[in-house]
Amino acid sequence: QVQLVESGGGLVQAGGSLRLSCAASGRTFSTSAMGWFRQAPGKERDFVAAISWGGSITNYADSVKGRFTISRDNAKNMVFLQMNNLKSEDTAVYYCAARLPLTGTSTIVGGYAYWGQGTQVTVSS
């Protein structure tokens, strides 16, 4: 079992930055690919970014490429999402997710076994 807790959300002006953190419990974290997703009101949960368990492979949604960076610290069981040049359309609840151990990255909701409770990001224009 893996438990995930997100933090770092908040209210920010357009053009600003936020850094989301995800703290993971469980012995399998260091061998689990991780992802960030987001869900705006009335919309489906969408892929944002993913990182392989070793950290060498990252994937991004086209809408965030060049603005967001995913990273991880396996020694601390943490995953991060650095968000720069935020736009109003980035407003959503952001979720951290973990895949089952020793699997590659995934860009789909169904590819993840564990989810956090989410953290709200609101970008004002």
C-alpha positions as a printed Julia matrix, in Angstrom:
125×3 Matrix{Float64}:
   0.0    0.0     0.0
   1.07   3.55   -0.75
  -0.44   6.61    0.85
  -0.02   9.98   -0.82
  -0.48  13.46    0.64
  -0.27  16.56   -1.55
   0.55  20.05   -0.37
   1.58  23.41   -1.78
  -1.59  24.48   -3.53
  -3.04  27.94   -3.17
  -4.08  31.15   -4.87
  -1.62  32.79   -7.25
  -1.8   35.48   -9.91
  -1.38  34.65  -13.57
   2.3   34.48  -14.43
   3.23  33.37  -10.95
   4.67  30.1    -9.68
   3.78  27.35   -7.24
   5.54  24.19   -6.16
   3.4   21.21   -5.3
   4.74  18.44   -3.09
   3.57  14.88   -2.64
   4.69  12.89    0.38
   4.48   9.13   -0.03
   4.47   6.37    2.53
   5.28   2.76    1.78
   8.37   0.78    0.96
   7.65   0.58   -2.78
   7.86   4.3    -3.52
  11.39   4.2    -4.93
  10.33   1.62   -7.54
   7.02   3.26   -8.5
   6.49   5.65  -11.38
   4.6    8.72  -10.22
   2.24  11.15  -11.87
   0.38  14.4   -11.42
  -3.15  14.89  -12.7
  -5.62  17.73  -12.41
  -9.37  18.14  -12.45
 -11.26  21.36  -13.03
 -14.91  21.71  -11.97
 -17.21  19.83  -14.3
 -14.33  18.29  -16.25
 -12.56  14.98  -16.36
  -9.32  14.3   -14.54
  -6.46  15.06  -16.94
  -2.84  14.01  -17.1
  -0.26  16.68  -16.27
   3.13  15.02  -15.8
   4.77  11.69  -14.97
   8.19  10.52  -13.86
   9.78   7.09  -13.93
  10.78   5.4   -10.7
  14.43   6.2   -11.33
  13.68   9.75  -12.39
  15.32   9.52  -15.81
  12.1    9.59  -17.84
   9.5   12.34  -17.68
   6.33  12.98  -19.65
   4.25  16.14  -19.87
   0.91  17.17  -21.25
   1.32  19.54  -24.18
  -0.49  22.26  -22.28
   2.2   22.4   -19.57
   5.39  21.64  -21.49
   8.04  24.28  -20.87
   6.18  25.61  -17.82
   5.92  22.66  -15.4
   8.68  20.38  -14.14
   8.19  17.09  -12.31
  10.92  15.73  -10.05
  11.36  13.26   -7.23
  13.55  12.58   -4.22
  13.5    8.86   -3.49
  15.53   9.29   -0.32
  12.72  11.42    1.11
   9.78   9.66   -0.58
   8.73  12.91   -2.23
   7.51  13.98   -5.65
   7.33  17.61   -6.75
   5.63  19.63   -9.45
   7.18  23.03  -10.11
   4.66  25.19  -11.93
   5.83  28.42  -13.56
   4.09  31.02  -15.69
   0.73  29.86  -14.4
  -2.39  30.61  -16.41
  -6.04  30.82  -15.42
  -6.68  27.56  -17.27
  -4.31  25.81  -14.84
  -6.91  26.28  -12.1
  -7.89  22.83  -10.83
  -7.5   20.33   -8.04
  -4.12  18.64   -8.51
  -3.67  14.99   -7.61
  -0.56  12.94   -7.02
  -0.7    9.31   -8.12
   1.5    6.21   -7.91
   1.76   3.25  -10.23
   2.35  -0.3    -9.12
   6.07  -1.05   -8.61
   8.45  -1.68  -11.49
   6.14  -0.36  -14.21
   6.82   2.47  -16.63
   5.26   5.89  -16.75
   1.64   6.31  -17.78
  -0.47   9.21  -18.98
  -3.86   7.7   -18.21
  -5.89   7.74  -15.01
  -6.4    3.99  -15.11
  -2.66   3.4   -15.09
  -2.34   4.46  -11.47
  -3.14   2.38   -8.4
  -2.9    4.96   -5.64
  -4.13   8.53   -5.36
  -3.81  11.43   -2.97
  -6.68  13.59   -1.79
  -5.75  16.53   -4.0
  -4.69  20.12   -3.49
  -6.45  23.15   -4.94
  -4.59  25.49   -7.29
  -6.36  28.7    -8.24
  -4.84  31.11  -10.73
  -6.38  34.55  -10.89
  -6.19  36.55  -14.11
